[in-house]
Amino acid sequence: MFPTIGFIGCGNMGSALARAVRTSDPTAELFFANRSPDKAQALAAELGGQTQTNEWIAANCSLIFLGVKPQLMGEVLSALSPILSGRTDRFVLLTMAAGLTMQTIRTMAQGQYPVARIMPNTPCAIGAGVVQLCSLDLTQVEREELNALLSGSGLVDELDEALIDAACAVSGCGPAFAYLFLDALAQGGICCGLPQDKALLYAAKMLEGAARLAAQSDLTPEQLKQAVCSPGGATIQGVHALENADFANTVMEAVKAAYKRTLELK
Ligand SMILES: NC(=O)c1ccc[n+]([C@@H]2O[C@H](COP(=O)([O-])OP(=O)(O)OC[C@H]3O[C@@H](n4cnc5c(N)ncnc54)[C@H](OP(=O)(O)O)[C@@H]3O)[C@@H](O)[C@H]2O)c1
């Protein structure tokens, strides 16, 4: 069980997950530490909780979210290892770092501690994210509690750690790809005479609806696409223009490039 939950690193993702945890559990005891203290202070004021040091969180919290960049994880954990090794109670380290395995986290922390790994994305900030979860080290009760805590961030899905880098390339990095497409759609609308605010709104709501329909439908994306393309109509001309520009191949290459970089970060 996790009576005290600490966040080391309160940047984009740490704060998004802290908000999700607060949504899921309005009474959880939350503690925040960040290199520049203003982010931790702002989060503590917003969500209710206390600012603390990394050391205090390492010594006292039963669930410790590690929200620092992968490149800084070794430095942060090695500084905390004497504190972690002195604990006699059970605690779980929760890593969200792209590319770092659970065994790497244990090695960096210099102990065979229970580690859970998640791969979140930025829409977690509004409860519409995707979080892959590897929780082999956890007890059944801990797993259920962690699932419940994370559920405020969106879809939580258990995944074998061997697949988490691939998941990162799709749903972790994917929002950036989606925003490129969204912006280009809106710019196209502006070219055709739509005001900027309406072009952006229509493009965003269209993508949201299309994604929800695809997630709920038994039809494949190809079949859903065909349903929009009337013979001789407008849509098929747009699809043809995208295909001529090698759109599908370019998107696949983007996912593969992100995957390759994730592997390099290990
Ligand atoms: N962003 C994404 O879409 C995404 C998706 C999946 C996974 N992730 C993972 O999430 C983690 C955080 O990424 P992010 O995008 O949230 O980065 P970020 O916004 O830069 O947040 C990192 C935070 O860590 C703090 N920090 C740095 N050194 C610290 C230390 N020694 N002690 C305490 N806090 C420290 C930074 O403080 P300062 O304010 O002083 O810089 C910053 O607030 C990474 O491991 C990343 O791989 C991110």
The ligand as a Tripos MOL2 file, in Angstrom:
@<TRIPOS>MOLECULE
LIG
   48    52     1     0     0
SMALL
NO_CHARGES

@<TRIPOS>ATOM
      1 N1          7.4990   14.7680  -21.8350 N.am      1 LIG1
      2 C1          7.0240   13.6470  -22.3370 C.2       1 LIG1
      3 O1          6.2030   13.6520  -23.2540 O.2       1 LIG1
      4 C2          7.4320   12.3230  -21.7370 C.ar      1 LIG1
      5 C3          6.8110   11.1390  -22.1950 C.ar      1 LIG1
      6 C4          7.1910    9.9230  -21.6220 C.ar      1 LIG1
      7 C5          8.1560    9.8810  -20.6240 C.ar      1 LIG1
      8 N2          8.7480   11.0500  -20.2230 N.ar      1 LIG1
      9 C6          9.7770   10.9730  -19.1790 C.3       1 LIG1
     10 O2          9.4180   11.8040  -18.1120 O.3       1 LIG1
     11 C7         10.6070   12.2460  -17.4420 C.3       1 LIG1
     12 C8         10.5260   13.7350  -17.2280 C.3       1 LIG1
     13 O3         10.4200   14.3730  -18.4990 O.3       1 LIG1
     14 P1          9.7520   15.8160  -18.6230 P.3       1 LIG1
     15 O4          9.3630   15.9680  -20.0390 O.co2     1 LIG1
     16 O5          8.7430   16.0020  -17.5400 O.co2     1 LIG1
     17 O6         11.0330   16.7260  -18.3320 O.3       1 LIG1
     18 P2         11.0720   18.1400  -17.5800 P.3       1 LIG1
     19 O7          9.8340   18.9180  -17.8740 O.co2     1 LIG1
     20 O8         12.3960   18.7400  -17.9180 O.co2     1 LIG1
     21 O9         11.0530   17.7350  -16.0400 O.3       1 LIG1
     22 C9         12.1660   17.2320  -15.3630 C.3       1 LIG1
     23 C10        12.1800   17.8790  -13.9990 C.3       1 LIG1
     24 O10        13.2110   17.2900  -13.2290 O.3       1 LIG1
     25 C11        13.7530   18.3160  -12.4090 C.3       1 LIG1
     26 N3         15.0690   17.9420  -11.9240 N.ar      1 LIG1
     27 C12        16.2450   17.9140  -12.5770 C.ar      1 LIG1
     28 N4         17.2300   17.5140  -11.7800 N.ar      1 LIG1
     29 C13        16.6740   17.2730  -10.5660 C.ar      1 LIG1
     30 C14        17.1780   16.8430   -9.3260 C.ar      1 LIG1
     31 N5         18.4780   16.5640   -9.1480 N.pl3     1 LIG1
     32 N6         16.3120   16.7270   -8.3070 N.ar      1 LIG1
     33 C15        14.9900   17.0070   -8.4560 C.ar      1 LIG1
     34 N7         14.4640   17.4350   -9.6060 N.ar      1 LIG1
     35 C16        15.2900   17.5590  -10.6600 C.ar      1 LIG1
     36 C17        13.7920   19.5190  -13.3270 C.3       1 LIG1
     37 O11        13.9090   20.6940  -12.5540 O.3       1 LIG1
     38 P3         14.2250   22.1560  -13.1660 P.3       1 LIG1
     39 O12        12.9400   22.8890  -13.1280 O.co2     1 LIG1
     40 O13        15.2560   22.7380  -12.2610 O.co2     1 LIG1
     41 O14        14.7350   21.9490  -14.5720 O.co2     1 LIG1
     42 C18        12.4490   19.3940  -14.0510 C.3       1 LIG1
     43 O15        11.4150   20.0680  -13.3940 O.3       1 LIG1
     44 C19        11.7880   11.8390  -18.3300 C.3       1 LIG1
     45 O16        12.4470   10.7410  -17.7760 O.3       1 LIG1
     46 C20        11.1440   11.4630  -19.6330 C.3       1 LIG1
     47 O17        11.8540   10.4290  -20.3000 O.3       1 LIG1
     48 C21         8.3990   12.2670  -20.7470 C.ar      1 LIG1
@<TRIPOS>BOND
     1     1     2 1
     2     2     3 2
     3     2     4 1
     4     4     5 ar
     5     4    48 ar
     6     5     6 ar
     7     6     7 ar
     8     7     8 ar
     9     8     9 1
    10     8    48 ar
    11     9    10 1
    12     9    46 1
    13    10    11 1
    14    11    12 1
    15    11    44 1
    16    12    13 1
    17    13    14 1
    18    14    15 2
    19    14    16 1
    20    14    17 1
    21    17    18 1
    22    18    19 2
    23    18    20 1
    24    18    21 1
    25    21    22 1
    26    22    23 1
    27    23    24 1
    28    23    42 1
    29    24    25 1
    30    25    26 1
    31    25    36 1
    32    26    27 ar
    33    26    35 ar
    34    27    28 ar
    35    28    29 ar
    36    29    30 ar
    37    29    35 ar
    38    30    31 1
    39    30    32 ar
    40    32    33 ar
    41    33    34 ar
    42    34    35 ar
    43    36    37 1
    44    36    42 1
    45    37    38 1
    46    38    39 2
    47    38    40 1
    48    38    41 1
    49    42    43 1
    50    44    45 1
    51    44    46 1
    52    46    47 1
@<TRIPOS>SUBSTRUCTURE
     1 LIG1         1 GROUP 0 **** ****
